[in-house]
Amino acid sequence: MRSSARNRELVALVPVALLLTAGFAAVFAQEGSRLGNLSAIYGAYFFAVCLATHIYLRIRLPNADPYLFPLMALLTAFGLVMVYRIDESLARDQANWFVLGLVLFALTIQFLRDYEVLERFRYTIAAIGLLLLLAPRLPGIGQQVNGAYLGVKLGPLQFQPAEFSKIAIVIFLASYLREHREVLIVGARRVLGVTLPPLKHFGPMLVVWGASMFMLVFIRDLGSSLMFFAAFLALLYVATGRFSFVVIGMAMFVVGAWFFASTVPHVHDRVEIWLHPYNDPTGNGYQILQSIFAQADGGLFGKGFGQGLITIPGTNAALLPAAQTDTIYSLIVNELGLFGACGVILIYLLIAARGFKIALIAGDGFSKLLATGLTAVFSIQAFVIIGGVTRVIPLTGVTLPFVSYGGSSIVANFVLLALLLLISDRARREAVEPAGRELALGMT
């Protein structure tokens, strides 16, 4: 079983490298004179890095899920091609962060084989996560990104701490709910057909709700606020099995968001841009309108790699603002059409399916909740940015995992992937060992 799983992983990495090679070839073809063997060199380099990671996984985590790493490598390859198509220098940075992410991926696996140790330090981890969220508002180091306080600059180093904070907060919530889930279930009461947790244990939901509202107002980031609270509700549902708790939580978030959208100016402005972008088509509504127009222009099959317009011809003015970050999905739809965009969404859905399967087969409560939380926060992040550029929800500043330009996102998500594979390896190993013992006893 071990070699079979790892062999499937290796076989899956081959078409990923070929797709990256074909993608670069398509981009170079638009530049005419540059079409040569450079795309093959990039593809070979990418495959070599992935092969080294595969060999490490074959040695350290032989039972881990064989599809998660190839799926995330596919997203990374897609992102590298799209970012290169926008700006070569940004793509080089992205490639370096990809390698750094794999280094931290390997280190996470090396030093957290016994990941249950995280439970013992849950409050320390939670404190670090909260400090990371607050860091962008600290004077001297905090930076605004599109109106939201998301960035931190320490000398030459710039990063978005929310990407790492999401992992810390999920670890804390998984540990806390595993310990207190019985109290939430046993003490629950039904009021008007709705199951309510005991009042004294309603605190965690209120605390997380308050934290999400605080992020909405203080950090000005609707995307992170929604992402964290939705991940908490997913964990709460898995821990208790009470869908009414999720409904209550969703109602609390909607009411809180509506209140602050009505009373806090910058939240109100963000909602107004979402609902009425045509009120200021050349100002605040320009980005979301251009995003919608770019997607409509792509049609079913797209205009082709390198054919979409990012800047106004003859000028440096942005026709599709923040194409490498906020609106990269719009560029994908423009150049690959609805079919290509649906393919990207399908990859995220497959990752979510594999992540939740890991949660299902995990043998202990902490592992189940941790796998659920990590998968949920990753999937919701993808939904938040895709929903933003398609006007399902207000546009936010979060990145499209593994695709958008950004080192913090790539590095943090590879750490997230490492934790999922650690859980998967233990769960699959524990499932195989009892079967092996039973077979041995039967033969004797």
C-alpha positions as CSV (number, residue, x, y, z in Angstrom):
1,M,0.0,0.0,0.0
2,R,2.8,2.4,0.9
3,S,4.6,2.0,-2.5
4,S,1.4,2.1,-4.4
5,A,0.3,5.4,-2.8
6,R,3.6,7.0,-3.4
7,N,3.8,5.7,-7.0
8,R,0.4,7.3,-7.7
9,E,1.8,10.6,-6.3
10,L,4.9,10.3,-8.6
11,V,2.8,9.5,-11.7
12,A,0.5,12.5,-10.9
13,L,3.5,14.9,-10.8
14,V,4.5,14.1,-14.3
15,P,1.5,15.7,-16.1
16,V,1.8,18.7,-13.7
17,A,5.3,19.4,-14.9
18,L,4.2,18.9,-18.5
19,L,1.3,21.3,-18.1
20,L,3.7,23.9,-16.6
21,T,6.0,23.4,-19.6
22,A,3.1,23.8,-22.0
23,G,1.9,26.9,-20.2
24,F,5.2,28.6,-20.5
25,A,5.5,27.6,-24.1
26,A,2.1,29.2,-24.8
27,V,3.2,32.4,-23.1
28,F,6.5,32.5,-25.0
29,A,4.7,31.8,-28.2
30,Q,3.0,35.2,-27.8
31,E,6.4,36.8,-27.6
32,G,7.6,35.3,-30.9
33,S,11.3,35.4,-30.8
34,R,11.6,33.9,-27.3
35,L,10.0,30.6,-28.2
36,G,12.7,27.9,-27.6
37,N,13.8,25.4,-25.0
38,L,13.3,27.8,-22.0
39,S,9.9,26.3,-21.2
40,A,11.3,22.8,-21.1
41,I,14.1,24.0,-18.8
42,Y,11.5,25.6,-16.5
43,G,9.4,22.4,-16.6
44,A,12.4,20.2,-15.8
45,Y,13.4,22.5,-12.9
46,F,9.9,22.4,-11.5
47,F,9.7,18.6,-11.8
48,A,13.1,18.2,-10.1
49,V,12.0,20.2,-7.1
50,C,8.7,18.3,-6.9
51,L,10.6,15.0,-7.3
52,A,12.9,15.8,-4.4
53,T,9.8,16.6,-2.3
54,H,8.2,13.3,-3.4
55,I,11.3,11.3,-2.4
56,Y,11.3,13.0,1.0
57,L,7.6,12.1,1.5
58,R,8.3,8.5,0.4
59,I,10.8,8.3,3.2
60,R,9.1,10.2,6.0
61,L,5.4,9.8,5.3
62,P,4.9,6.7,3.2
63,N,1.2,6.3,4.1
64,A,0.2,9.9,3.5
65,D,-2.5,10.9,1.0
66,P,-1.0,10.6,-2.5
67,Y,-3.1,13.3,-4.2
68,L,-2.8,16.4,-2.0
69,F,0.7,17.3,-3.0
70,P,0.2,16.9,-6.7
71,L,-3.0,18.9,-6.6
72,M,-1.3,21.8,-4.8
73,A,1.7,21.5,-7.1
74,L,-0.7,21.9,-10.0
75,L,-2.1,25.1,-8.5
76,T,1.4,26.4,-7.9
77,A,2.4,25.6,-11.5
78,F,-0.7,27.4,-12.8
79,G,0.1,30.4,-10.6
80,L,3.7,30.5,-11.8
81,V,2.6,30.6,-15.4
82,M,0.0,33.3,-14.8
83,V,2.3,35.5,-12.7
84,Y,5.1,35.1,-15.3
85,R,2.6,36.2,-18.0
86,I,2.0,39.4,-15.9
87,D,5.6,40.2,-14.8
88,E,8.7,38.1,-15.1
89,S,10.4,39.5,-12.0
90,L,7.3,38.7,-9.9
91,A,7.4,35.1,-11.2
92,R,11.0,34.7,-10.2
93,D,10.1,35.8,-6.7
94,Q,7.2,33.4,-6.7
95,A,9.4,30.5,-7.7
96,N,11.8,31.3,-4.9
97,W,8.9,31.4,-2.4
98,F,7.8,28.1,-3.8
99,V,11.1,26.6,-2.9
100,L,11.1,28.2,0.5
101,G,7.6,26.9,1.1
102,L,8.8,23.4,0.3
103,V,11.7,23.8,2.7
104,L,9.3,24.8,5.5
105,F,7.0,22.0,4.4
106,A,9.9,19.5,5.0
107,L,10.9,21.1,8.3
108,T,7.3,20.9,9.6
109,I,7.1,17.2,8.8
110,Q,10.5,16.6,10.3
111,F,9.9,18.3,13.7
112,L,6.1,17.8,14.1
113,R,5.8,14.1,13.5
114,D,4.1,14.0,16.9
115,Y,1.8,16.9,16.0
116,E,-0.4,16.3,19.1
117,V,2.3,18.2,21.0
118,L,0.5,21.3,19.6
119,E,-2.4,20.6,22.0
120,R,-0.1,21.3,25.0
121,F,0.8,24.7,23.8
122,R,-2.6,25.7,22.4
123,Y,-2.9,29.0,24.5
124,T,0.6,30.0,23.5
125,I,-0.2,29.3,19.8
126,A,-3.5,31.2,20.1
127,A,-1.7,34.2,21.6
128,I,0.8,34.1,18.8
129,G,-2.0,33.9,16.3
130,L,-3.8,37.0,17.8
131,L,-0.5,39.0,17.9
132,L,0.1,38.2,14.2
133,L,-3.4,39.5,13.4
134,L,-2.8,42.7,15.4
135,A,0.7,43.3,14.0
136,P,-0.4,45.2,10.9
137,R,-2.0,47.9,13.1
138,L,1.2,48.5,15.1
139,P,2.9,51.8,14.3
140,G,6.1,51.7,12.4
141,I,5.7,48.2,11.0
142,G,2.1,47.9,9.9
143,Q,1.1,48.5,6.3
144,Q,-2.2,49.0,4.5
145,V,-3.0,46.8,1.5
146,N,-6.0,48.2,-0.5
147,G,-7.4,49.9,2.5
148,A,-7.0,46.9,4.9
149,Y,-4.3,46.5,7.5
150,L,-2.8,43.3,6.2
151,G,0.9,43.8,5.8
152,V,3.9,44.0,8.1
153,K,7.4,45.4,7.1
154,L,10.4,44.6,9.2
155,G,13.4,46.1,7.4
156,P,13.6,44.4,4.0
157,L,11.1,41.7,5.0
158,Q,7.5,42.1,4.1
159,F,4.7,39.6,4.8
160,Q,1.0,39.2,5.6
161,P,0.8,37.7,9.1
162,A,-2.9,36.7,8.7
163,E,-1.7,33.8,6.5
164,F,0.2,32.3,9.4
165,S,-2.4,33.4,12.0
166,K,-5.1,31.2,10.3
167,I,-3.1,28.0,11.1
168,A,-2.4,29.1,14.7
169,I,-6.1,29.8,15.4
170,V,-7.3,26.6,13.8
171,I,-4.9,24.6,16.0
172,F,-6.3,26.4,19.1
173,L,-9.9,25.9,18.1
174,A,-9.4,22.2,17.3
175,S,-7.8,21.6,20.7
176,Y,-10.3,23.6,22.6
177,L,-13.4,22.0,21.0
178,R,-12.0,18.5,21.3
179,E,-11.8,19.1,25.1
180,H,-15.1,20.8,25.5
181,R,-17.3,19.2,22.9
182,E,-19.1,16.9,25.4
183,V,-20.1,19.8,27.5
184,L,-21.6,21.6,24.5
185,I,-23.6,18.5,23.5
186,V,-24.8,17.2,26.9
187,G,-25.9,20.6,28.3
188,A,-27.7,21.8,25.1
189,R,-31.3,22.7,25.4
190,R,-34.1,23.1,22.8
191,V,-35.8,26.4,22.6
192,L,-38.6,26.9,20.0
193,G,-37.2,24.0,18.1
194,V,-33.6,25.3,18.1
195,T,-30.8,23.5,20.0
196,L,-28.9,26.0,22.1
197,P,-25.6,25.3,24.0
198,P,-25.6,26.0,27.7
199,L,-25.4,29.8,28.4
200,K,-22.1,29.4,30.3
201,H,-20.5,27.6,27.4
202,F,-21.8,30.1,24.8
203,G,-18.7,32.1,25.5
204,P,-16.4,30.6,22.8
205,M,-18.8,31.4,20.1
206,L,-19.2,34.9,21.4
207,V,-15.4,35.3,21.7
208,V,-14.8,34.1,18.1
209,W,-17.7,36.3,16.9
210,G,-16.3,39.3,18.7
211,A,-12.8,38.6,17.3
212,S,-14.2,38.4,13.7
213,M,-16.1,41.7,14.2
214,F,-12.9,43.2,15.6
215,M,-11.1,42.2,12.5
216,L,-13.8,43.7,10.4
217,V,-13.6,47.1,12.1
218,F,-10.0,47.4,13.4
219,I,-8.1,45.5,10.7
220,R,-10.6,46.4,7.9
221,D,-10.5,43.0,6.4
222,L,-13.8,41.4,5.6
223,G,-12.1,38.4,3.9
224,S,-10.1,37.3,6.9
225,S,-13.0,38.0,9.3
226,L,-15.3,35.8,7.2
227,M,-12.6,33.1,6.7
228,F,-11.8,32.7,10.4
229,F,-15.4,32.7,11.6
230,A,-16.6,30.2,8.9
231,A,-13.8,27.9,9.8
232,F,-14.8,28.1,13.4
233,L,-18.4,27.2,12.5
234,A,-17.2,24.2,10.5
235,L,-15.2,23.0,13.5
236,L,-18.1,23.6,15.8
237,Y,-20.4,21.5,13.6
238,V,-17.9,18.6,13.4
239,A,-17.3,18.7,17.1
240,T,-21.0,18.8,18.2
241,G,-23.0,17.6,15.2
242,R,-25.5,20.4,15.9
243,F,-26.4,22.3,12.7
244,S,-28.4,24.7,14.8
245,F,-25.1,26.0,16.3
246,V,-23.9,26.8,12.8
247,V,-27.2,28.6,12.0
248,I,-26.9,30.7,15.2
249,G,-23.3,31.6,14.3
250,M,-24.2,32.6,10.8
251,A,-27.0,34.7,12.0
252,M,-24.7,36.4,14.5
253,F,-22.1,37.2,11.8
254,V,-24.7,38.6,9.4
255,V,-26.2,40.8,12.1
256,G,-22.8,42.0,13.2
257,A,-21.6,42.7,9.6
258,W,-24.9,44.5,8.9
259,F,-24.5,46.7,12.0
260,F,-21.0,47.7,11.3
261,A,-21.7,48.2,7.6
262,S,-24.3,50.7,8.6
263,T,-22.2,52.5,11.3
264,V,-18.5,52.2,10.4
265,P,-17.6,54.4,7.3
266,H,-14.9,52.2,5.7
267,V,-17.0,49.0,6.1
268,H,-20.0,50.9,4.7
269,D,-17.9,52.1,1.7
270,R,-16.7,48.5,0.9
271,V,-20.3,47.3,0.9
272,E,-21.5,50.2,-1.2
273,I,-18.8,49.4,-3.8
274,W,-20.0,45.9,-3.9
275,L,-23.7,46.7,-4.3
276,H,-23.4,49.8,-6.5
277,P,-20.1,49.8,-8.4
278,Y,-21.6,51.9,-11.2
279,N,-22.1,54.9,-8.9
280,D,-18.3,55.5,-9.2
281,P,-17.2,53.6,-12.3
282,T,-13.8,55.4,-12.7
283,G,-13.1,55.5,-9.0
284,N,-13.9,53.1,-6.2
285,G,-16.0,50.9,-8.5
286,Y,-13.3,50.6,-11.2
287,Q,-11.6,47.4,-9.9
288,I,-14.7,45.3,-9.5
289,L,-16.2,46.5,-12.8
290,Q,-13.0,45.8,-14.7
291,S,-13.0,42.4,-13.1
292,I,-16.5,41.6,-14.2
293,F,-15.8,42.9,-17.8
294,A,-12.6,40.8,-18.1
295,Q,-14.5,37.7,-17.1
296,A,-17.3,38.4,-19.6
297,D,-14.8,39.1,-22.3
298,G,-13.3,35.6,-21.8
299,G,-16.4,33.8,-22.9
300,L,-16.4,30.0,-22.7
301,F,-13.0,29.2,-24.0
302,G,-11.0,32.4,-23.3
303,K,-8.8,34.6,-25.4
304,G,-5.6,32.4,-24.9
305,F,-2.5,32.8,-22.7
306,G,-1.0,36.2,-23.1
307,Q,-4.0,37.6,-25.0
308,G,-5.8,39.3,-22.2
309,L,-5.2,43.1,-21.7
310,I,-3.8,44.0,-18.3
311,T,-2.8,47.6,-19.1
312,I,-4.3,50.1,-21.5
313,P,-2.4,49.8,-24.8
314,G,0.3,52.5,-25.1
315,T,0.1,53.5,-21.4
316,N,1.0,52.0,-18.0
317,A,-2.5,52.5,-16.7
318,A,-4.0,49.4,-15.2
319,L,-6.9,48.0,-17.2
320,L,-7.2,45.1,-14.7
321,P,-6.0,46.5,-11.3
322,A,-4.0,44.1,-9.1
323,A,-4.0,41.4,-11.7
324,Q,-1.3,39.4,-9.9
325,T,-3.1,39.3,-6.6
326,D,-6.8,40.4,-6.1
327,T,-8.1,39.8,-9.6
328,I,-5.9,37.0,-10.9
329,Y,-9.0,34.8,-11.1
330,S,-10.6,37.3,-13.5
331,L,-7.5,37.1,-15.7
332,I,-7.7,33.3,-15.7
333,V,-11.4,33.6,-16.9
334,N,-10.4,36.1,-19.5
335,E,-7.6,34.0,-21.0
336,L,-8.8,30.5,-20.4
337,G,-12.6,31.1,-20.4
338,L,-15.3,29.7,-18.2
339,F,-14.0,26.1,-18.8
340,G,-10.5,26.9,-17.6
341,A,-11.8,28.8,-14.6
342,C,-14.1,25.8,-13.7
343,G,-11.0,23.6,-13.9
344,V,-9.3,25.7,-11.3
345,I,-12.3,25.6,-9.0
346,L,-12.4,21.8,-9.5
347,I,-8.9,21.5,-8.2
348,Y,-9.9,23.4,-5.0
349,L,-12.9,21.1,-4.7
350,L,-10.7,18.0,-5.0
351,I,-8.3,19.4,-2.4
352,A,-11.3,20.0,-0.1
353,A,-12.6,16.5,-0.7
354,R,-9.2,14.9,0.1
355,G,-8.9,17.1,3.2
356,F,-12.3,16.1,4.6
357,K,-11.6,12.5,3.8
358,I,-8.5,12.7,6.0
359,A,-10.7,14.1,8.8
360,L,-13.1,11.2,8.3
361,I,-10.4,8.5,8.7
362,A,-8.5,10.2,11.5
363,G,-8.5,8.1,14.6
364,D,-8.7,10.8,17.4
365,G,-10.8,13.9,18.0
366,F,-7.9,16.4,17.8
367,S,-6.7,15.0,14.4
368,K,-10.3,15.0,13.0
369,L,-10.9,18.6,14.1
370,L,-7.5,19.8,13.0
371,A,-7.9,18.3,9.5
372,T,-11.4,19.7,9.2
373,G,-10.3,23.2,10.3
374,L,-7.2,23.3,8.0
375,T,-9.3,22.1,5.0
376,A,-12.1,24.5,5.8
377,V,-9.9,27.6,6.2
378,F,-8.1,26.8,2.9
379,S,-11.3,26.2,1.0
380,I,-13.1,29.2,2.4
381,Q,-10.1,31.4,1.5
382,A,-10.5,30.3,-2.1
383,F,-14.2,31.0,-2.0
384,V,-13.7,34.4,-0.5
385,I,-11.5,35.7,-3.3
386,I,-13.4,34.0,-6.1
387,G,-16.7,35.2,-4.6
388,G,-15.2,38.7,-4.4
389,V,-14.2,39.1,-8.0
390,T,-17.5,37.6,-9.2
391,R,-19.5,40.0,-6.9
392,V,-21.0,37.2,-4.8
393,I,-19.5,38.9,-1.7
394,P,-17.6,42.2,-1.3
395,L,-14.1,42.1,-2.8
396,T,-11.4,41.5,-0.1
397,G,-7.6,41.4,0.0
398,V,-7.0,37.7,0.6
399,T,-5.0,35.7,-1.9
400,L,-6.1,32.8,-4.1
401,P,-4.1,30.0,-2.5
402,F,-1.0,28.9,-4.5
403,V,-2.1,30.9,-7.5
404,S,-2.0,34.6,-6.5
405,Y,1.4,36.3,-6.2
406,G,2.5,36.4,-2.6
407,G,5.2,34.7,-0.6
408,S,3.3,34.6,2.7
409,S,0.4,32.8,1.2
410,I,2.6,30.1,-0.5
411,V,4.8,29.5,2.5
412,A,1.8,29.3,5.0
413,N,-0.2,27.0,2.8
414,F,2.7,24.6,2.4
415,V,2.9,24.4,6.2
416,L,-0.9,23.8,6.2
417,L,-0.3,21.0,3.6
418,A,2.4,19.4,5.8
419,L,0.0,19.2,8.8
420,L,-2.7,17.6,6.6
421,L,-0.2,15.0,5.3
422,L,1.0,14.3,8.9
423,I,-2.6,13.6,10.0
424,S,-3.2,11.5,6.9
425,D,0.0,9.4,7.4
426,R,-0.9,8.5,11.0
427,A,-4.6,7.8,10.1
428,R,-3.7,5.5,7.2
429,R,-0.9,3.8,9.1
430,E,-3.2,3.1,12.0
431,A,-5.8,1.7,9.6
432,V,-3.3,-0.6,8.0
433,E,-1.6,-2.0,11.1
434,P,-4.7,-3.6,12.7
435,A,-5.5,-5.3,9.4
436,G,-2.0,-6.6,9.1
437,R,-2.1,-8.0,12.6
438,E,-5.4,-9.7,11.9
439,L,-4.0,-11.2,8.7
440,A,-0.9,-12.5,10.6
441,L,-3.1,-14.0,13.3
442,G,-5.3,-15.7,10.7
443,M,-2.3,-17.3,9.0
444,T,-1.0,-18.7,12.3
